[in-house]
Amino acid sequence: QVQLVESGGGLVQPGGSLRLSCAASRSISSIDVMGWYRQAPGKERELVVRLTHGGVTLYADSVKGRFTISLDNVKNTWYLQMNTLKPEDTAVYYCNGLIHGSRGGNYWGQGTQVTVSS
């Protein structure tokens, strides 16, 4: 199993930046896919970005060029750098870790609120 703890959400003005963190309870080298999802009020949870262990990234079209996922293998943490934020980015953001295999699983952080408003 793995526990994921998020931090870094908050209120920011349009055009501003935030960085979210997702700290894992085990080495992230053992996590096959790491990512971020978000859920806005009244909407389904949607993919923001995912990164495979092999280094392949997939960004939602709505965030391409503005958001960046990165890793810190020493801290067992991955990040979501969000720039040029828009009101439509307002949502609860969840980090996600997927471990393949019979002893794997799909793990979620507790969620962190990001509000983009003037």
C-alpha positions in Angstrom: 0.0 0.0 0.0 0.9 3.7 -0.3 -0.4 6.7 1.5 -0.5 10.0 -0.4 -0.6 13.4 1.3 -1.2 16.5 -0.7 -0.5 20.1 0.2 -0.2 23.5 -1.5 -3.8 24.4 -2.5 -5.3 27.8 -1.8 -6.8 31.0 -3.3 -5.0 32.7 -6.1 -5.9 35.5 -8.6 -6.3 34.8 -12.3 -2.9 34.7 -13.9 -1.2 33.5 -10.7 0.7 30.4 -9.9 0.5 27.6 -7.3 2.5 24.4 -6.7 0.8 21.3 -5.3 2.8 18.6 -3.6 2.0 14.9 -3.2 4.1 13.1 -0.6 4.2 9.3 -0.8 4.7 6.9 2.0 7.0 4.7 0.0 9.6 5.1 -2.8 8.0 6.6 -5.8 10.2 4.4 -8.0 7.8 1.6 -7.0 4.8 3.6 -8.4 4.1 2.8 -12.0 1.9 5.8 -12.8 1.7 9.1 -10.9 -0.7 11.8 -11.7 -3.1 14.6 -10.8 -6.8 14.8 -11.3 -9.3 17.5 -10.4 -13.0 17.7 -9.7 -15.0 20.9 -10.1 -18.4 21.4 -8.4 -21.1 19.5 -10.3 -18.6 17.8 -12.6 -16.9 14.5 -12.8 -13.3 14.0 -11.8 -11.0 14.5 -14.7 -7.4 13.8 -15.6 -5.0 16.8 -15.4 -1.7 15.0 -16.0 -0.2 11.6 -15.6 3.4 10.4 -15.7 4.5 6.8 -16.2 7.5 5.2 -14.6 9.1 5.2 -18.0 8.8 9.0 -18.3 5.8 9.3 -20.6 3.5 12.2 -19.8 0.0 12.9 -20.8 -1.5 16.4 -20.1 -5.1 17.4 -20.5 -5.5 19.8 -23.4 -6.9 22.5 -21.1 -3.6 22.6 -19.1 -1.0 22.0 -21.8 1.7 24.7 -21.6 0.5 26.0 -18.2 0.9 23.0 -15.9 4.0 20.8 -15.3 4.4 17.6 -13.3 7.8 16.9 -11.7 9.3 14.4 -9.3 11.7 14.4 -6.4 12.9 10.9 -5.9 14.8 11.8 -2.7 11.7 13.2 -1.0 9.3 10.6 -2.6 7.2 13.5 -3.7 5.7 14.7 -7.0 4.5 18.2 -7.8 2.1 20.0 -10.0 3.3 23.5 -11.0 0.4 25.5 -12.1 1.0 28.8 -14.0 -1.3 31.3 -15.6 -4.2 30.0 -13.6 -7.8 30.6 -14.8 -11.1 30.7 -13.0 -12.0 27.4 -14.7 -9.1 25.7 -13.0 -11.0 26.0 -9.8 -11.5 22.5 -8.4 -10.4 20.0 -5.8 -7.1 18.5 -7.0 -6.3 14.9 -6.2 -3.0 13.1 -6.6 -3.1 9.6 -7.8 -0.6 6.7 -7.7 -1.1 3.4 -9.6 0.9 0.3 -8.8 0.5 -2.6 -11.3 0.4 -6.2 -10.4 -1.5 -8.5 -8.1 -0.2 -6.7 -5.0 -0.7 -3.2 -6.5 -3.6 -0.8 -6.3 -4.9 2.6 -7.2 -4.3 5.2 -4.5 -5.6 8.7 -4.0 -4.6 11.7 -1.9 -7.2 13.4 0.3 -7.6 16.3 -2.1 -6.7 20.0 -1.9 -8.8 22.9 -2.9 -7.6 25.3 -5.6 -9.7 28.5 -6.1 -8.8 31.0 -8.8 -10.7 34.2 -8.3 -10.2 37.9 -8.2 
